[in-house]
């Protein structure tokens, strides 16, 4: 359970992702009106972690697991919810303003697993996005995201963390 103890709690604690962290931080600071962000990168490089920390910081909260926050920060596993029928209830739910937070964040993990029809439903929503709703799509295969969906989003590549950076962090924590 060491990973839970030392897992980053803020965007600026993420190591090896300077550019991605800076872009996400600038969106928060500048209050940019972005409704779709794609985080792409290899398996295990921290895409969903970046998305959840962004959701916390843009809403100025510490914990997503709080029952109130779970209503406005939705995390969807596209591997389990890949069809258009899985996306429609989500789209119907988000047409309303966030209940407790400033922004409703919809994190769709593994977006490349969605069917083309499900991506089209998301595209329709991104063309006329609900007020204060931000979609965050994570993917290990950017080429499987439809070009029209990708064109409506800001794409940020999350790099695999260099072994030396990891080794330095471990040494800093334990030695």
Chimera marker file (.cmm) of the C-alpha trace (Angstrom):
<marker_set name="trace">
<marker id="1" x="0.000" y="0.000" z="0.000" r="1" g="1" b="0" radius="0.5"/>
<marker id="2" x="3.010" y="2.292" z="-0.313" r="1" g="1" b="0" radius="0.5"/>
<marker id="3" x="1.661" y="3.554" z="-3.630" r="1" g="1" b="0" radius="0.5"/>
<marker id="4" x="-1.353" y="5.061" z="-1.833" r="1" g="1" b="0" radius="0.5"/>
<marker id="5" x="0.844" y="6.744" z="0.754" r="1" g="1" b="0" radius="0.5"/>
<marker id="6" x="3.156" y="8.322" z="-1.821" r="1" g="1" b="0" radius="0.5"/>
<marker id="7" x="0.724" y="8.869" z="-4.691" r="1" g="1" b="0" radius="0.5"/>
<marker id="8" x="0.660" y="12.546" z="-5.741" r="1" g="1" b="0" radius="0.5"/>
<marker id="9" x="-2.133" y="14.557" z="-4.156" r="1" g="1" b="0" radius="0.5"/>
<marker id="10" x="-1.663" y="17.684" z="-6.320" r="1" g="1" b="0" radius="0.5"/>
<marker id="11" x="-0.740" y="18.215" z="-9.959" r="1" g="1" b="0" radius="0.5"/>
<marker id="12" x="2.571" y="19.850" z="-9.031" r="1" g="1" b="0" radius="0.5"/>
<marker id="13" x="3.618" y="16.680" z="-7.166" r="1" g="1" b="0" radius="0.5"/>
<marker id="14" x="3.574" y="14.614" z="-10.368" r="1" g="1" b="0" radius="0.5"/>
<marker id="15" x="7.106" y="13.811" z="-11.507" r="1" g="1" b="0" radius="0.5"/>
<marker id="16" x="8.328" y="13.488" z="-15.092" r="1" g="1" b="0" radius="0.5"/>
<marker id="17" x="5.311" y="15.203" z="-16.676" r="1" g="1" b="0" radius="0.5"/>
<marker id="18" x="6.375" y="18.847" z="-16.574" r="1" g="1" b="0" radius="0.5"/>
<marker id="19" x="4.705" y="19.904" z="-19.845" r="1" g="1" b="0" radius="0.5"/>
<marker id="20" x="1.401" y="18.125" z="-19.189" r="1" g="1" b="0" radius="0.5"/>
<marker id="21" x="1.223" y="19.450" z="-15.626" r="1" g="1" b="0" radius="0.5"/>
<marker id="22" x="1.993" y="22.994" z="-16.821" r="1" g="1" b="0" radius="0.5"/>
<marker id="23" x="-0.746" y="22.872" z="-19.467" r="1" g="1" b="0" radius="0.5"/>
<marker id="24" x="-3.356" y="21.567" z="-16.992" r="1" g="1" b="0" radius="0.5"/>
<marker id="25" x="-2.267" y="24.105" z="-14.357" r="1" g="1" b="0" radius="0.5"/>
<marker id="26" x="-2.527" y="26.960" z="-16.868" r="1" g="1" b="0" radius="0.5"/>
<marker id="27" x="-6.078" y="25.904" z="-17.756" r="1" g="1" b="0" radius="0.5"/>
<marker id="28" x="-6.978" y="26.191" z="-14.065" r="1" g="1" b="0" radius="0.5"/>
<marker id="29" x="-5.157" y="29.479" z="-13.430" r="1" g="1" b="0" radius="0.5"/>
<marker id="30" x="-6.339" y="31.198" z="-16.611" r="1" g="1" b="0" radius="0.5"/>
<marker id="31" x="-9.883" y="29.815" z="-16.249" r="1" g="1" b="0" radius="0.5"/>
<marker id="32" x="-9.766" y="28.748" z="-19.903" r="1" g="1" b="0" radius="0.5"/>
<marker id="33" x="-13.033" y="27.583" z="-21.373" r="1" g="1" b="0" radius="0.5"/>
<marker id="34" x="-12.025" y="24.099" z="-22.525" r="1" g="1" b="0" radius="0.5"/>
<marker id="35" x="-14.668" y="21.409" z="-22.728" r="1" g="1" b="0" radius="0.5"/>
<marker id="36" x="-12.603" y="18.453" z="-23.943" r="1" g="1" b="0" radius="0.5"/>
<marker id="37" x="-9.123" y="17.231" z="-23.059" r="1" g="1" b="0" radius="0.5"/>
<marker id="38" x="-7.500" y="14.050" z="-24.351" r="1" g="1" b="0" radius="0.5"/>
<marker id="39" x="-4.668" y="12.585" z="-22.283" r="1" g="1" b="0" radius="0.5"/>
<marker id="40" x="-2.783" y="10.020" z="-24.334" r="1" g="1" b="0" radius="0.5"/>
<marker id="41" x="0.162" y="7.826" z="-23.437" r="1" g="1" b="0" radius="0.5"/>
<marker id="42" x="1.365" y="4.354" z="-22.614" r="1" g="1" b="0" radius="0.5"/>
<marker id="43" x="-0.314" y="2.088" z="-20.081" r="1" g="1" b="0" radius="0.5"/>
<marker id="44" x="0.578" y="3.091" z="-16.515" r="1" g="1" b="0" radius="0.5"/>
<marker id="45" x="2.058" y="6.521" z="-17.235" r="1" g="1" b="0" radius="0.5"/>
<marker id="46" x="-0.457" y="8.466" z="-15.104" r="1" g="1" b="0" radius="0.5"/>
<marker id="47" x="-3.191" y="9.634" z="-17.480" r="1" g="1" b="0" radius="0.5"/>
<marker id="48" x="-6.118" y="8.950" z="-15.149" r="1" g="1" b="0" radius="0.5"/>
<marker id="49" x="-4.141" y="10.283" z="-12.181" r="1" g="1" b="0" radius="0.5"/>
<marker id="50" x="-3.568" y="13.559" z="-14.060" r="1" g="1" b="0" radius="0.5"/>
<marker id="51" x="-7.280" y="13.718" z="-14.897" r="1" g="1" b="0" radius="0.5"/>
<marker id="52" x="-8.451" y="13.122" z="-11.318" r="1" g="1" b="0" radius="0.5"/>
<marker id="53" x="-5.981" y="15.617" z="-9.854" r="1" g="1" b="0" radius="0.5"/>
<marker id="54" x="-7.061" y="18.170" z="-12.458" r="1" g="1" b="0" radius="0.5"/>
<marker id="55" x="-10.698" y="17.557" z="-11.453" r="1" g="1" b="0" radius="0.5"/>
<marker id="56" x="-9.822" y="18.133" z="-7.797" r="1" g="1" b="0" radius="0.5"/>
<marker id="57" x="-7.815" y="21.278" z="-8.399" r="1" g="1" b="0" radius="0.5"/>
<marker id="58" x="-10.160" y="22.991" z="-10.841" r="1" g="1" b="0" radius="0.5"/>
<marker id="59" x="-12.950" y="22.459" z="-8.298" r="1" g="1" b="0" radius="0.5"/>
<marker id="60" x="-10.706" y="23.338" z="-5.339" r="1" g="1" b="0" radius="0.5"/>
<marker id="61" x="-11.445" y="20.126" z="-3.424" r="1" g="1" b="0" radius="0.5"/>
<marker id="62" x="-9.184" y="17.612" z="-1.695" r="1" g="1" b="0" radius="0.5"/>
<marker id="63" x="-11.014" y="14.310" z="-2.160" r="1" g="1" b="0" radius="0.5"/>
<marker id="64" x="-13.100" y="12.981" z="-5.049" r="1" g="1" b="0" radius="0.5"/>
<marker id="65" x="-14.440" y="10.052" z="-3.018" r="1" g="1" b="0" radius="0.5"/>
<marker id="66" x="-16.724" y="12.336" z="-1.004" r="1" g="1" b="0" radius="0.5"/>
<marker id="67" x="-20.337" y="11.446" z="-1.884" r="1" g="1" b="0" radius="0.5"/>
<marker id="68" x="-21.172" y="15.014" z="-2.904" r="1" g="1" b="0" radius="0.5"/>
<marker id="69" x="-18.172" y="15.234" z="-5.220" r="1" g="1" b="0" radius="0.5"/>
<marker id="70" x="-18.927" y="11.885" z="-6.877" r="1" g="1" b="0" radius="0.5"/>
<marker id="71" x="-22.112" y="13.371" z="-8.298" r="1" g="1" b="0" radius="0.5"/>
<marker id="72" x="-20.137" y="16.017" z="-10.183" r="1" g="1" b="0" radius="0.5"/>
<marker id="73" x="-16.931" y="14.115" z="-10.952" r="1" g="1" b="0" radius="0.5"/>
<marker id="74" x="-17.789" y="11.039" z="-12.966" r="1" g="1" b="0" radius="0.5"/>
<marker id="75" x="-15.231" y="8.388" z="-13.874" r="1" g="1" b="0" radius="0.5"/>
<marker id="76" x="-16.343" y="6.006" z="-16.611" r="1" g="1" b="0" radius="0.5"/>
<marker id="77" x="-14.409" y="2.890" z="-17.628" r="1" g="1" b="0" radius="0.5"/>
<marker id="78" x="-14.860" y="2.693" z="-21.400" r="1" g="1" b="0" radius="0.5"/>
<marker id="79" x="-13.819" y="-0.966" z="-21.414" r="1" g="1" b="0" radius="0.5"/>
<marker id="80" x="-16.964" y="-1.789" z="-19.432" r="1" g="1" b="0" radius="0.5"/>
<marker id="81" x="-19.202" y="0.917" z="-20.938" r="1" g="1" b="0" radius="0.5"/>
<marker id="82" x="-18.243" y="0.943" z="-24.602" r="1" g="1" b="0" radius="0.5"/>
<marker id="83" x="-21.571" y="1.022" z="-26.434" r="1" g="1" b="0" radius="0.5"/>
<marker id="84" x="-23.780" y="3.892" z="-27.458" r="1" g="1" b="0" radius="0.5"/>
<marker id="85" x="-26.429" y="2.593" z="-25.028" r="1" g="1" b="0" radius="0.5"/>
<marker id="86" x="-23.909" y="2.995" z="-22.188" r="1" g="1" b="0" radius="0.5"/>
<marker id="87" x="-23.164" y="6.611" z="-23.170" r="1" g="1" b="0" radius="0.5"/>
<marker id="88" x="-26.727" y="7.879" z="-23.600" r="1" g="1" b="0" radius="0.5"/>
<marker id="89" x="-27.653" y="7.839" z="-19.873" r="1" g="1" b="0" radius="0.5"/>
<marker id="90" x="-24.401" y="9.669" z="-19.111" r="1" g="1" b="0" radius="0.5"/>
<marker id="91" x="-25.200" y="12.352" z="-21.703" r="1" g="1" b="0" radius="0.5"/>
<marker id="92" x="-28.701" y="12.746" z="-20.267" r="1" g="1" b="0" radius="0.5"/>
<marker id="93" x="-27.270" y="13.130" z="-16.767" r="1" g="1" b="0" radius="0.5"/>
<marker id="94" x="-24.782" y="15.856" z="-17.639" r="1" g="1" b="0" radius="0.5"/>
<marker id="95" x="-27.191" y="18.262" z="-19.310" r="1" g="1" b="0" radius="0.5"/>
<marker id="96" x="-27.881" y="19.698" z="-15.864" r="1" g="1" b="0" radius="0.5"/>
<marker id="97" x="-25.576" y="22.049" z="-14.000" r="1" g="1" b="0" radius="0.5"/>
<marker id="98" x="-23.162" y="20.544" z="-11.456" r="1" g="1" b="0" radius="0.5"/>
<marker id="99" x="-24.883" y="19.923" z="-8.143" r="1" g="1" b="0" radius="0.5"/>
<marker id="100" x="-22.155" y="20.806" z="-5.641" r="1" g="1" b="0" radius="0.5"/>
<marker id="101" x="-19.003" y="21.843" z="-7.476" r="1" g="1" b="0" radius="0.5"/>
<marker id="102" x="-18.122" y="24.603" z="-9.912" r="1" g="1" b="0" radius="0.5"/>
<marker id="103" x="-17.340" y="22.143" z="-12.724" r="1" g="1" b="0" radius="0.5"/>
<marker id="104" x="-18.689" y="18.733" z="-13.626" r="1" g="1" b="0" radius="0.5"/>
<marker id="105" x="-15.778" y="16.615" z="-14.805" r="1" g="1" b="0" radius="0.5"/>
<marker id="106" x="-16.433" y="13.485" z="-16.856" r="1" g="1" b="0" radius="0.5"/>
<marker id="107" x="-13.344" y="11.265" z="-17.046" r="1" g="1" b="0" radius="0.5"/>
<marker id="108" x="-13.635" y="8.520" z="-19.640" r="1" g="1" b="0" radius="0.5"/>
<marker id="109" x="-10.764" y="6.095" z="-19.090" r="1" g="1" b="0" radius="0.5"/>
<marker id="110" x="-9.773" y="3.961" z="-22.050" r="1" g="1" b="0" radius="0.5"/>
<marker id="111" x="-11.639" y="6.061" z="-24.588" r="1" g="1" b="0" radius="0.5"/>
<marker id="112" x="-10.136" y="4.054" z="-27.455" r="1" g="1" b="0" radius="0.5"/>
<marker id="113" x="-12.367" y="1.143" z="-26.323" r="1" g="1" b="0" radius="0.5"/>
<marker id="114" x="-15.567" y="3.054" z="-27.157" r="1" g="1" b="0" radius="0.5"/>
<marker id="115" x="-17.519" y="2.111" z="-30.247" r="1" g="1" b="0" radius="0.5"/>
<marker id="116" x="-17.650" y="4.628" z="-33.086" r="1" g="1" b="0" radius="0.5"/>
<marker id="117" x="-21.333" y="5.229" z="-32.298" r="1" g="1" b="0" radius="0.5"/>
<marker id="118" x="-20.524" y="5.982" z="-28.642" r="1" g="1" b="0" radius="0.5"/>
<marker id="119" x="-17.847" y="8.449" z="-29.745" r="1" g="1" b="0" radius="0.5"/>
<marker id="120" x="-20.418" y="10.091" z="-32.030" r="1" g="1" b="0" radius="0.5"/>
<marker id="121" x="-22.752" y="10.597" z="-29.051" r="1" g="1" b="0" radius="0.5"/>
<marker id="122" x="-19.875" y="12.253" z="-27.188" r="1" g="1" b="0" radius="0.5"/>
<marker id="123" x="-19.096" y="14.361" z="-30.237" r="1" g="1" b="0" radius="0.5"/>
<marker id="124" x="-22.646" y="15.714" z="-30.325" r="1" g="1" b="0" radius="0.5"/>
<marker id="125" x="-22.292" y="16.740" z="-26.696" r="1" g="1" b="0" radius="0.5"/>
<marker id="126" x="-18.901" y="18.377" z="-27.309" r="1" g="1" b="0" radius="0.5"/>
<marker id="127" x="-20.315" y="20.410" z="-30.203" r="1" g="1" b="0" radius="0.5"/>
<marker id="128" x="-22.743" y="22.098" z="-27.815" r="1" g="1" b="0" radius="0.5"/>
<marker id="129" x="-21.167" y="21.406" z="-24.425" r="1" g="1" b="0" radius="0.5"/>
<marker id="130" x="-23.140" y="21.784" z="-21.215" r="1" g="1" b="0" radius="0.5"/>
<marker id="131" x="-22.198" y="24.779" z="-19.111" r="1" g="1" b="0" radius="0.5"/>
<marker id="132" x="-19.298" y="24.075" z="-16.716" r="1" g="1" b="0" radius="0.5"/>
<marker id="133" x="-18.762" y="20.507" z="-17.935" r="1" g="1" b="0" radius="0.5"/>
<marker id="134" x="-15.299" y="19.280" z="-18.913" r="1" g="1" b="0" radius="0.5"/>
<marker id="135" x="-14.709" y="15.940" z="-20.595" r="1" g="1" b="0" radius="0.5"/>
<marker id="136" x="-11.364" y="14.256" z="-20.017" r="1" g="1" b="0" radius="0.5"/>
<marker id="137" x="-10.584" y="11.332" z="-22.273" r="1" g="1" b="0" radius="0.5"/>
<marker id="138" x="-7.662" y="9.012" z="-21.510" r="1" g="1" b="0" radius="0.5"/>
<marker id="139" x="-6.299" y="6.639" z="-24.115" r="1" g="1" b="0" radius="0.5"/>
<marker id="140" x="-3.348" y="4.422" z="-24.871" r="1" g="1" b="0" radius="0.5"/>
<marker id="141" x="-4.184" y="4.471" z="-28.576" r="1" g="1" b="0" radius="0.5"/>
<marker id="142" x="-4.872" y="7.943" z="-29.931" r="1" g="1" b="0" radius="0.5"/>
<marker id="143" x="-5.299" y="6.598" z="-33.472" r="1" g="1" b="0" radius="0.5"/>
<marker id="144" x="-8.542" y="4.849" z="-32.404" r="1" g="1" b="0" radius="0.5"/>
<marker id="145" x="-10.141" y="8.145" z="-31.364" r="1" g="1" b="0" radius="0.5"/>
<marker id="146" x="-12.224" y="9.544" z="-34.213" r="1" g="1" b="0" radius="0.5"/>
<marker id="147" x="-10.618" y="12.565" z="-35.862" r="1" g="1" b="0" radius="0.5"/>
<marker id="148" x="-13.737" y="14.671" z="-35.370" r="1" g="1" b="0" radius="0.5"/>
<marker id="149" x="-13.745" y="13.971" z="-31.616" r="1" g="1" b="0" radius="0.5"/>
<marker id="150" x="-10.025" y="14.658" z="-31.408" r="1" g="1" b="0" radius="0.5"/>
<marker id="151" x="-10.459" y="17.948" z="-33.299" r="1" g="1" b="0" radius="0.5"/>
<marker id="152" x="-12.846" y="19.213" z="-30.585" r="1" g="1" b="0" radius="0.5"/>
<marker id="153" x="-10.365" y="18.537" z="-27.768" r="1" g="1" b="0" radius="0.5"/>
<marker id="154" x="-7.022" y="19.692" z="-26.485" r="1" g="1" b="0" radius="0.5"/>
<marker id="155" x="-4.650" y="16.722" z="-26.766" r="1" g="1" b="0" radius="0.5"/>
<marker id="156" x="-1.895" y="16.314" z="-24.175" r="1" g="1" b="0" radius="0.5"/>
<marker id="157" x="0.630" y="13.508" z="-24.429" r="1" g="1" b="0" radius="0.5"/>
<marker id="158" x="1.667" y="11.916" z="-21.139" r="1" g="1" b="0" radius="0.5"/>
<marker id="159" x="5.176" y="10.513" z="-21.410" r="1" g="1" b="0" radius="0.5"/>
<marker id="160" x="6.482" y="7.377" z="-19.812" r="1" g="1" b="0" radius="0.5"/>
<marker id="161" x="8.548" y="8.490" z="-16.825" r="1" g="1" b="0" radius="0.5"/>
<marker id="162" x="12.293" y="8.094" z="-17.262" r="1" g="1" b="0" radius="0.5"/>
<marker id="163" x="13.809" y="5.364" z="-15.054" r="1" g="1" b="0" radius="0.5"/>
<marker id="164" x="16.370" y="7.791" z="-13.633" r="1" g="1" b="0" radius="0.5"/>
<marker id="165" x="13.650" y="10.217" z="-12.540" r="1" g="1" b="0" radius="0.5"/>
<marker id="166" x="11.826" y="7.351" z="-10.809" r="1" g="1" b="0" radius="0.5"/>
<marker id="167" x="15.024" y="6.158" z="-9.142" r="1" g="1" b="0" radius="0.5"/>
<marker id="168" x="15.776" y="9.680" z="-7.892" r="1" g="1" b="0" radius="0.5"/>
<marker id="169" x="12.264" y="9.994" z="-6.446" r="1" g="1" b="0" radius="0.5"/>
<marker id="170" x="12.535" y="6.635" z="-4.648" r="1" g="1" b="0" radius="0.5"/>
<marker id="171" x="15.931" y="7.629" z="-3.257" r="1" g="1" b="0" radius="0.5"/>
<marker id="172" x="14.500" y="10.958" z="-2.112" r="1" g="1" b="0" radius="0.5"/>
<marker id="173" x="11.624" y="9.210" z="-0.296" r="1" g="1" b="0" radius="0.5"/>
<marker id="174" x="13.505" y="6.397" z="1.391" r="1" g="1" b="0" radius="0.5"/>
<marker id="175" x="17.142" y="7.378" z="1.778" r="1" g="1" b="0" radius="0.5"/>
<link id1="1" id2="2" r="1" g="1" b="0" radius="0.2"/>
<link id1="2" id2="3" r="1" g="1" b="0" radius="0.2"/>
<link id1="3" id2="4" r="1" g="1" b="0" radius="0.2"/>
<link id1="4" id2="5" r="1" g="1" b="0" radius="0.2"/>
<link id1="5" id2="6" r="1" g="1" b="0" radius="0.2"/>
<link id1="6" id2="7" r="1" g="1" b="0" radius="0.2"/>
<link id1="7" id2="8" r="1" g="1" b="0" radius="0.2"/>
<link id1="8" id2="9" r="1" g="1" b="0" radius="0.2"/>
<link id1="9" id2="10" r="1" g="1" b="0" radius="0.2"/>
<link id1="10" id2="11" r="1" g="1" b="0" radius="0.2"/>
<link id1="11" id2="12" r="1" g="1" b="0" radius="0.2"/>
<link id1="12" id2="13" r="1" g="1" b="0" radius="0.2"/>
<link id1="13" id2="14" r="1" g="1" b="0" radius="0.2"/>
<link id1="14" id2="15" r="1" g="1" b="0" radius="0.2"/>
<link id1="15" id2="16" r="1" g="1" b="0" radius="0.2"/>
<link id1="16" id2="17" r="1" g="1" b="0" radius="0.2"/>
<link id1="17" id2="18" r="1" g="1" b="0" radius="0.2"/>
<link id1="18" id2="19" r="1" g="1" b="0" radius="0.2"/>
<link id1="19" id2="20" r="1" g="1" b="0" radius="0.2"/>
<link id1="20" id2="21" r="1" g="1" b="0" radius="0.2"/>
<link id1="21" id2="22" r="1" g="1" b="0" radius="0.2"/>
<link id1="22" id2="23" r="1" g="1" b="0" radius="0.2"/>
<link id1="23" id2="24" r="1" g="1" b="0" radius="0.2"/>
<link id1="24" id2="25" r="1" g="1" b="0" radius="0.2"/>
<link id1="25" id2="26" r="1" g="1" b="0" radius="0.2"/>
<link id1="26" id2="27" r="1" g="1" b="0" radius="0.2"/>
<link id1="27" id2="28" r="1" g="1" b="0" radius="0.2"/>
<link id1="28" id2="29" r="1" g="1" b="0" radius="0.2"/>
<link id1="29" id2="30" r="1" g="1" b="0" radius="0.2"/>
<link id1="30" id2="31" r="1" g="1" b="0" radius="0.2"/>
<link id1="31" id2="32" r="1" g="1" b="0" radius="0.2"/>
<link id1="32" id2="33" r="1" g="1" b="0" radius="0.2"/>
<link id1="33" id2="34" r="1" g="1" b="0" radius="0.2"/>
<link id1="34" id2="35" r="1" g="1" b="0" radius="0.2"/>
<link id1="35" id2="36" r="1" g="1" b="0" radius="0.2"/>
<link id1="36" id2="37" r="1" g="1" b="0" radius="0.2"/>
<link id1="37" id2="38" r="1" g="1" b="0" radius="0.2"/>
<link id1="38" id2="39" r="1" g="1" b="0" radius="0.2"/>
<link id1="39" id2="40" r="1" g="1" b="0" radius="0.2"/>
<link id1="40" id2="41" r="1" g="1" b="0" radius="0.2"/>
<link id1="41" id2="42" r="1" g="1" b="0" radius="0.2"/>
<link id1="42" id2="43" r="1" g="1" b="0" radius="0.2"/>
<link id1="43" id2="44" r="1" g="1" b="0" radius="0.2"/>
<link id1="44" id2="45" r="1" g="1" b="0" radius="0.2"/>
<link id1="45" id2="46" r="1" g="1" b="0" radius="0.2"/>
<link id1="46" id2="47" r="1" g="1" b="0" radius="0.2"/>
<link id1="47" id2="48" r="1" g="1" b="0" radius="0.2"/>
<link id1="48" id2="49" r="1" g="1" b="0" radius="0.2"/>
<link id1="49" id2="50" r="1" g="1" b="0" radius="0.2"/>
<link id1="50" id2="51" r="1" g="1" b="0" radius="0.2"/>
<link id1="51" id2="52" r="1" g="1" b="0" radius="0.2"/>
<link id1="52" id2="53" r="1" g="1" b="0" radius="0.2"/>
<link id1="53" id2="54" r="1" g="1" b="0" radius="0.2"/>
<link id1="54" id2="55" r="1" g="1" b="0" radius="0.2"/>
<link id1="55" id2="56" r="1" g="1" b="0" radius="0.2"/>
<link id1="56" id2="57" r="1" g="1" b="0" radius="0.2"/>
<link id1="57" id2="58" r="1" g="1" b="0" radius="0.2"/>
<link id1="58" id2="59" r="1" g="1" b="0" radius="0.2"/>
<link id1="59" id2="60" r="1" g="1" b="0" radius="0.2"/>
<link id1="60" id2="61" r="1" g="1" b="0" radius="0.2"/>
<link id1="61" id2="62" r="1" g="1" b="0" radius="0.2"/>
<link id1="62" id2="63" r="1" g="1" b="0" radius="0.2"/>
<link id1="63" id2="64" r="1" g="1" b="0" radius="0.2"/>
<link id1="64" id2="65" r="1" g="1" b="0" radius="0.2"/>
<link id1="65" id2="66" r="1" g="1" b="0" radius="0.2"/>
<link id1="66" id2="67" r="1" g="1" b="0" radius="0.2"/>
<link id1="67" id2="68" r="1" g="1" b="0" radius="0.2"/>
<link id1="68" id2="69" r="1" g="1" b="0" radius="0.2"/>
<link id1="69" id2="70" r="1" g="1" b="0" radius="0.2"/>
<link id1="70" id2="71" r="1" g="1" b="0" radius="0.2"/>
<link id1="71" id2="72" r="1" g="1" b="0" radius="0.2"/>
<link id1="72" id2="73" r="1" g="1" b="0" radius="0.2"/>
<link id1="73" id2="74" r="1" g="1" b="0" radius="0.2"/>
<link id1="74" id2="75" r="1" g="1" b="0" radius="0.2"/>
<link id1="75" id2="76" r="1" g="1" b="0" radius="0.2"/>
<link id1="76" id2="77" r="1" g="1" b="0" radius="0.2"/>
<link id1="77" id2="78" r="1" g="1" b="0" radius="0.2"/>
<link id1="78" id2="79" r="1" g="1" b="0" radius="0.2"/>
<link id1="79" id2="80" r="1" g="1" b="0" radius="0.2"/>
<link id1="80" id2="81" r="1" g="1" b="0" radius="0.2"/>
<link id1="81" id2="82" r="1" g="1" b="0" radius="0.2"/>
<link id1="82" id2="83" r="1" g="1" b="0" radius="0.2"/>
<link id1="83" id2="84" r="1" g="1" b="0" radius="0.2"/>
<link id1="84" id2="85" r="1" g="1" b="0" radius="0.2"/>
<link id1="85" id2="86" r="1" g="1" b="0" radius="0.2"/>
<link id1="86" id2="87" r="1" g="1" b="0" radius="0.2"/>
<link id1="87" id2="88" r="1" g="1" b="0" radius="0.2"/>
<link id1="88" id2="89" r="1" g="1" b="0" radius="0.2"/>
<link id1="89" id2="90" r="1" g="1" b="0" radius="0.2"/>
<link id1="90" id2="91" r="1" g="1" b="0" radius="0.2"/>
<link id1="91" id2="92" r="1" g="1" b="0" radius="0.2"/>
<link id1="92" id2="93" r="1" g="1" b="0" radius="0.2"/>
<link id1="93" id2="94" r="1" g="1" b="0" radius="0.2"/>
<link id1="94" id2="95" r="1" g="1" b="0" radius="0.2"/>
<link id1="95" id2="96" r="1" g="1" b="0" radius="0.2"/>
<link id1="96" id2="97" r="1" g="1" b="0" radius="0.2"/>
<link id1="97" id2="98" r="1" g="1" b="0" radius="0.2"/>
<link id1="98" id2="99" r="1" g="1" b="0" radius="0.2"/>
<link id1="99" id2="100" r="1" g="1" b="0" radius="0.2"/>
<link id1="100" id2="101" r="1" g="1" b="0" radius="0.2"/>
<link id1="101" id2="102" r="1" g="1" b="0" radius="0.2"/>
<link id1="102" id2="103" r="1" g="1" b="0" radius="0.2"/>
<link id1="103" id2="104" r="1" g="1" b="0" radius="0.2"/>
<link id1="104" id2="105" r="1" g="1" b="0" radius="0.2"/>
<link id1="105" id2="106" r="1" g="1" b="0" radius="0.2"/>
<link id1="106" id2="107" r="1" g="1" b="0" radius="0.2"/>
<link id1="107" id2="108" r="1" g="1" b="0" radius="0.2"/>
<link id1="108" id2="109" r="1" g="1" b="0" radius="0.2"/>
<link id1="109" id2="110" r="1" g="1" b="0" radius="0.2"/>
<link id1="110" id2="111" r="1" g="1" b="0" radius="0.2"/>
<link id1="111" id2="112" r="1" g="1" b="0" radius="0.2"/>
<link id1="112" id2="113" r="1" g="1" b="0" radius="0.2"/>
<link id1="113" id2="114" r="1" g="1" b="0" radius="0.2"/>
<link id1="114" id2="115" r="1" g="1" b="0" radius="0.2"/>
<link id1="115" id2="116" r="1" g="1" b="0" radius="0.2"/>
<link id1="116" id2="117" r="1" g="1" b="0" radius="0.2"/>
<link id1="117" id2="118" r="1" g="1" b="0" radius="0.2"/>
<link id1="118" id2="119" r="1" g="1" b="0" radius="0.2"/>
<link id1="119" id2="120" r="1" g="1" b="0" radius="0.2"/>
<link id1="120" id2="121" r="1" g="1" b="0" radius="0.2"/>
<link id1="121" id2="122" r="1" g="1" b="0" radius="0.2"/>
<link id1="122" id2="123" r="1" g="1" b="0" radius="0.2"/>
<link id1="123" id2="124" r="1" g="1" b="0" radius="0.2"/>
<link id1="124" id2="125" r="1" g="1" b="0" radius="0.2"/>
<link id1="125" id2="126" r="1" g="1" b="0" radius="0.2"/>
<link id1="126" id2="127" r="1" g="1" b="0" radius="0.2"/>
<link id1="127" id2="128" r="1" g="1" b="0" radius="0.2"/>
<link id1="128" id2="129" r="1" g="1" b="0" radius="0.2"/>
<link id1="129" id2="130" r="1" g="1" b="0" radius="0.2"/>
<link id1="130" id2="131" r="1" g="1" b="0" radius="0.2"/>
<link id1="131" id2="132" r="1" g="1" b="0" radius="0.2"/>
<link id1="132" id2="133" r="1" g="1" b="0" radius="0.2"/>
<link id1="133" id2="134" r="1" g="1" b="0" radius="0.2"/>
<link id1="134" id2="135" r="1" g="1" b="0" radius="0.2"/>
<link id1="135" id2="136" r="1" g="1" b="0" radius="0.2"/>
<link id1="136" id2="137" r="1" g="1" b="0" radius="0.2"/>
<link id1="137" id2="138" r="1" g="1" b="0" radius="0.2"/>
<link id1="138" id2="139" r="1" g="1" b="0" radius="0.2"/>
<link id1="139" id2="140" r="1" g="1" b="0" radius="0.2"/>
<link id1="140" id2="141" r="1" g="1" b="0" radius="0.2"/>
<link id1="141" id2="142" r="1" g="1" b="0" radius="0.2"/>
<link id1="142" id2="143" r="1" g="1" b="0" radius="0.2"/>
<link id1="143" id2="144" r="1" g="1" b="0" radius="0.2"/>
<link id1="144" id2="145" r="1" g="1" b="0" radius="0.2"/>
<link id1="145" id2="146" r="1" g="1" b="0" radius="0.2"/>
<link id1="146" id2="147" r="1" g="1" b="0" radius="0.2"/>
<link id1="147" id2="148" r="1" g="1" b="0" radius="0.2"/>
<link id1="148" id2="149" r="1" g="1" b="0" radius="0.2"/>
<link id1="149" id2="150" r="1" g="1" b="0" radius="0.2"/>
<link id1="150" id2="151" r="1" g="1" b="0" radius="0.2"/>
<link id1="151" id2="152" r="1" g="1" b="0" radius="0.2"/>
<link id1="152" id2="153" r="1" g="1" b="0" radius="0.2"/>
<link id1="153" id2="154" r="1" g="1" b="0" radius="0.2"/>
<link id1="154" id2="155" r="1" g="1" b="0" radius="0.2"/>
<link id1="155" id2="156" r="1" g="1" b="0" radius="0.2"/>
<link id1="156" id2="157" r="1" g="1" b="0" radius="0.2"/>
<link id1="157" id2="158" r="1" g="1" b="0" radius="0.2"/>
<link id1="158" id2="159" r="1" g="1" b="0" radius="0.2"/>
<link id1="159" id2="160" r="1" g="1" b="0" radius="0.2"/>
<link id1="160" id2="161" r="1" g="1" b="0" radius="0.2"/>
<link id1="161" id2="162" r="1" g="1" b="0" radius="0.2"/>
<link id1="162" id2="163" r="1" g="1" b="0" radius="0.2"/>
<link id1="163" id2="164" r="1" g="1" b="0" radius="0.2"/>
<link id1="164" id2="165" r="1" g="1" b="0" radius="0.2"/>
<link id1="165" id2="166" r="1" g="1" b="0" radius="0.2"/>
<link id1="166" id2="167" r="1" g="1" b="0" radius="0.2"/>
<link id1="167" id2="168" r="1" g="1" b="0" radius="0.2"/>
<link id1="168" id2="169" r="1" g="1" b="0" radius="0.2"/>
<link id1="169" id2="170" r="1" g="1" b="0" radius="0.2"/>
<link id1="170" id2="171" r="1" g="1" b="0" radius="0.2"/>
<link id1="171" id2="172" r="1" g="1" b="0" radius="0.2"/>
<link id1="172" id2="173" r="1" g="1" b="0" radius="0.2"/>
<link id1="173" id2="174" r="1" g="1" b="0" radius="0.2"/>
<link id1="174" id2="175" r="1" g="1" b="0" radius="0.2"/>
</marker_set>
